[in-house]
Structures are given as structure tokens and as C-alpha cells.
Amino acid sequence: MLNSHLSPSANGRNGRNGLNRRSLLRSAVLLAAAAPLAACGTANDPLSDGVSNQNYIAGDGSVEVYDEADRGDPVELTGTFYNGEALDSAAWPGQVTVLNFWYAACAPCRVEAPHLAALANAFEDRGVSFYGVNVRDQKATAEAFERTYEIPYPSAPDTDGSILLSLTKYVNPQAVPTTLVLDAEGRVAARILGVAEESTLRALIEDRLSEGA
């Protein structure tokens, strides 16, 4: 448990006493993510890094929809996609945005990948943008996954946990995949923990589009 009363002298004068609460929280996020990430995969699969699915911790498939009054502030995210383009959530207001957290060795991520690809293509002409956040992989592994499943939208690496840290209220590092649907103001309006079924995600997107109709 993080101690909110830690002071610069709490751990002596050995050079570590410069850690602040934010850096400790970042470490906690990364440590929490490490256990399921290290345990999920498929043997003899080039996308799996040779790890096992045995102890994989996934979301339960639950869906949560937030009333407009409960959505809080727009998300604030920055980063760089694998293709080199900038990720900046400041550009998202005015559109419905789908944000999917994934990594290549995650079996449920593979199950939902065709659903996400189909919906991204279906809603492309209706002002809906899809983005991925990859919590583990290097560029080559992520791009191999995207080619395999014909993912039409970009993903950003988050191996340092900075994006997860910004969304810990909604995304549990131990429940990847998680999919967020943002409204036209850039606020989290709905969340799917676990596999994003195509019909469910389609309905959530349609509801967000109807809000701005």
C-alpha cells in the first residue's frame, strides 16, 4: 500500500529519497501489470514470446456505462504511435473515440481483434476513431499482430505505464483487454472489461453517436 505521508527523508539519505508519490504510483502500476503480462501467451506462437496462458487474469466481460453527469473531465493522454505519429487526446473532442488496451500474447485480445477491426471499418465514415494502447510489446511484435488481424487503426506503446497511470480509474492492469468508449467531449462514457463483443461495442458506440445527434 502506498503511504501518502512519505517524505524525502523517509528512506534515509541513500539517493532514493527523491521518490515522490507519483513515481511510486507509476511503479505500482507497472508491478501490477507485470504478473498477468508475464503469465499470458501461447506456446510455439511467434506473437506469444513463448509464455503460457496458465495464470492469465482477464476481465469478466462486464460493461459499465457512465451517465453524462458522472463522466468527469476529458482524458488527457499523450504519446507516440508505433508508426511515429503523435497521440494527443486534445484532438479527440468532437468525435466518438474507442480506446483499446491490449498486447499480442493476450488470448482474449486475439478473440476480440476481428471485432475491433470490423467496427473500426464500419464506423470510419461516421466520425468514430479507434486507437490501441499496447501495454507490453515492442514495435515488431505489435505490428505482426496488427498485420495478422488486419487492424486498420494505430496503436501506441505503453511499456512505461504512463497511459495506464492516467487511466487507473478505468483500466486495471490485471484486466487486459479493456476497451473504453469516449464521448464527443473526450470523457469516458463506457467501459468493457475483457473481450469486446462486436454487438456490445457497436451498441455503445451508437449510443454515443446518438448523444450528439
C-alpha positions as CSV (number, residue, x, y, z in Angstrom):
1,M,0.0,0.0,0.0
2,L,1.3,3.4,-0.9
3,N,1.9,5.7,2.1
4,S,0.7,9.2,1.4
5,H,2.8,10.5,4.2
6,L,6.2,9.6,2.7
7,S,8.7,12.4,3.0
8,P,12.1,12.9,1.3
9,S,13.8,11.6,4.4
10,A,11.6,8.6,4.9
11,N,14.1,6.2,3.4
12,G,17.4,7.7,4.6
13,R,19.9,9.5,2.6
14,N,20.9,6.8,0.1
15,G,19.8,8.6,-3.1
16,R,16.3,7.0,-3.2
17,N,14.7,9.6,-1.1
18,G,13.8,11.7,-4.1
19,L,10.9,9.3,-5.0
20,N,7.6,11.1,-4.8
21,R,4.1,9.8,-4.7
22,R,3.7,9.9,-8.5
23,S,6.8,7.8,-9.1
24,L,5.6,5.3,-6.5
25,L,2.2,5.1,-8.1
26,R,3.8,4.5,-11.5
27,S,5.9,1.7,-10.0
28,A,2.8,0.1,-8.5
29,V,1.0,0.2,-11.9
30,L,3.9,-1.4,-13.6
31,L,4.3,-4.1,-11.0
32,A,0.6,-4.9,-11.0
33,A,0.8,-5.3,-14.8
34,A,3.9,-7.5,-14.7
35,A,2.3,-10.6,-13.2
36,P,-0.5,-11.2,-15.8
37,L,1.7,-10.0,-18.6
38,A,4.4,-12.5,-17.8
39,A,1.8,-15.3,-17.5
40,C,-0.2,-14.8,-20.7
41,G,0.6,-16.2,-24.1
42,T,0.5,-19.2,-26.4
43,A,3.3,-21.7,-26.7
44,N,5.1,-22.1,-30.1
45,D,3.4,-18.9,-31.4
46,P,5.6,-16.1,-32.8
47,L,3.4,-13.5,-31.2
48,S,3.5,-15.0,-27.7
49,D,7.1,-14.6,-26.7
50,G,7.0,-18.3,-25.6
51,V,5.0,-17.7,-22.4
52,S,2.0,-19.5,-21.1
53,N,-1.7,-18.7,-20.7
54,Q,-1.9,-20.7,-17.4
55,N,-2.3,-17.9,-14.9
56,Y,-3.8,-15.3,-17.2
57,I,-6.0,-12.8,-15.4
58,A,-8.7,-11.3,-17.6
59,G,-11.7,-9.0,-17.2
60,D,-15.0,-10.6,-16.6
61,G,-16.7,-9.2,-19.7
62,S,-18.7,-6.7,-17.7
63,V,-19.9,-3.5,-19.3
64,E,-20.2,-0.2,-17.4
65,V,-21.9,2.9,-18.8
66,Y,-21.5,6.2,-17.2
67,D,-24.2,8.8,-17.1
68,E,-23.2,12.2,-18.6
69,A,-23.2,13.8,-15.2
70,D,-20.7,11.2,-13.9
71,R,-18.2,11.2,-16.6
72,G,-15.8,13.7,-15.1
73,D,-13.1,15.5,-17.1
74,P,-11.9,14.7,-20.6
75,V,-9.0,12.3,-20.6
76,E,-5.5,13.7,-21.1
77,L,-3.2,11.4,-22.9
78,T,0.0,11.9,-25.0
79,G,2.4,9.5,-26.6
80,T,3.6,8.3,-29.9
81,F,2.1,5.6,-32.1
82,Y,4.2,2.8,-33.4
83,N,4.0,4.4,-36.8
84,G,5.7,7.5,-35.5
85,E,2.6,9.8,-35.4
86,A,1.7,11.7,-32.3
87,L,-1.0,10.6,-29.9
88,D,-2.7,13.6,-28.3
89,S,-6.2,13.3,-26.7
90,A,-6.6,17.0,-27.1
91,A,-7.6,16.4,-30.7
92,W,-10.3,13.9,-29.8
93,P,-13.2,16.1,-28.6
94,G,-15.8,16.4,-31.3
95,Q,-15.7,12.7,-32.2
96,V,-16.5,9.4,-30.5
97,T,-13.3,7.6,-29.7
98,V,-12.7,3.9,-28.9
99,L,-9.6,3.2,-26.9
100,N,-8.5,-0.5,-26.6
101,F,-5.8,-1.8,-24.2
102,W,-4.1,-4.9,-25.5
103,Y,-0.9,-6.9,-26.1
104,A,-0.1,-9.6,-28.6
105,A,0.3,-12.6,-26.3
106,C,-3.1,-12.0,-24.7
107,A,-5.5,-14.7,-25.8
108,P,-8.7,-12.6,-25.2
109,C,-7.1,-9.8,-27.2
110,R,-6.9,-12.1,-30.2
111,V,-10.5,-13.1,-29.8
112,E,-11.7,-9.5,-29.9
113,A,-9.3,-8.3,-32.6
114,P,-11.6,-9.2,-35.6
115,H,-14.5,-7.5,-33.8
116,L,-12.5,-4.3,-33.3
117,A,-11.2,-4.3,-36.9
118,A,-14.7,-4.8,-38.3
119,L,-16.2,-2.0,-36.2
120,A,-13.3,0.4,-37.0
121,N,-14.0,-0.1,-40.7
122,A,-17.8,0.1,-40.2
123,F,-17.7,3.4,-38.3
124,E,-14.9,5.0,-40.2
125,D,-17.2,7.3,-42.2
126,R,-19.2,8.3,-39.2
127,G,-16.5,10.2,-37.3
128,V,-15.6,7.4,-34.9
129,S,-11.8,7.0,-34.2
130,F,-10.2,3.8,-32.9
131,Y,-6.8,3.7,-31.1
132,G,-4.9,0.9,-29.4
133,V,-2.7,1.1,-26.4
134,N,-0.2,-1.8,-26.2
135,V,0.9,-2.4,-22.6
136,R,3.8,-4.7,-23.3
137,D,5.1,-5.2,-26.9
138,Q,8.0,-3.8,-28.9
139,K,7.2,-2.5,-32.3
140,A,7.9,-5.7,-34.3
141,T,5.6,-7.8,-32.2
142,A,2.8,-5.3,-32.2
143,E,3.0,-4.8,-35.9
144,A,2.9,-8.6,-36.6
145,F,-0.3,-8.8,-34.6
146,E,-1.8,-5.9,-36.5
147,R,-0.9,-7.5,-39.8
148,T,-2.3,-10.9,-38.7
149,Y,-5.7,-9.4,-37.7
150,E,-5.7,-6.6,-40.3
151,I,-6.1,-3.9,-37.7
152,P,-6.8,-0.6,-39.5
153,Y,-6.1,1.8,-36.7
154,P,-2.8,2.8,-34.9
155,S,-1.6,1.7,-31.5
156,A,0.8,3.4,-29.1
157,P,3.2,1.5,-26.9
158,D,2.8,2.0,-23.1
159,T,5.6,-0.2,-21.7
160,D,6.4,2.6,-19.2
161,G,2.8,2.6,-17.9
162,S,2.3,6.4,-18.4
163,I,-1.0,6.0,-20.3
164,L,-2.3,3.4,-17.8
165,L,-1.3,5.7,-15.0
166,S,-3.5,8.4,-16.5
167,L,-6.5,6.0,-16.6
168,T,-6.2,3.8,-13.5
169,K,-9.7,4.8,-12.5
170,Y,-11.0,2.9,-15.6
171,V,-8.2,0.4,-16.6
172,N,-6.9,-2.3,-14.2
173,P,-3.5,-3.5,-15.4
174,Q,-4.6,-7.0,-14.4
175,A,-7.7,-7.0,-16.7
176,V,-6.3,-6.6,-20.2
177,P,-8.0,-6.3,-22.6
178,T,-10.1,-3.3,-21.6
179,T,-11.9,-1.1,-24.0
180,L,-13.1,2.5,-23.3
181,V,-15.6,4.4,-25.3
182,L,-15.2,8.2,-25.1
183,D,-17.9,10.7,-25.8
184,A,-17.7,13.7,-28.1
185,E,-16.2,15.7,-25.2
186,G,-13.4,13.2,-24.7
187,R,-14.8,11.8,-21.5
188,V,-15.0,8.1,-20.7
189,A,-18.6,7.1,-21.3
190,A,-18.4,3.3,-21.2
191,R,-16.0,0.5,-20.4
192,I,-15.8,-3.1,-21.3
193,L,-13.6,-5.3,-19.1
194,G,-12.5,-8.3,-21.0
195,V,-13.4,-9.3,-24.6
196,A,-15.2,-6.6,-26.5
197,E,-18.0,-8.4,-28.3
198,E,-18.9,-6.8,-31.6
199,S,-22.6,-6.3,-30.9
200,T,-22.0,-4.9,-27.5
201,L,-19.4,-2.4,-28.6
202,R,-21.4,-1.4,-31.6
203,A,-24.4,-0.6,-29.3
204,L,-22.1,1.5,-27.0
205,I,-20.8,3.4,-30.0
206,E,-24.2,4.0,-31.5
207,D,-25.4,5.4,-28.1
208,R,-22.5,7.9,-28.0
209,L,-23.3,9.0,-31.6
210,S,-26.9,9.5,-30.7
211,E,-26.0,11.8,-27.9
212,G,-24.6,14.3,-30.4
213,A,-27.3,13.9,-32.9
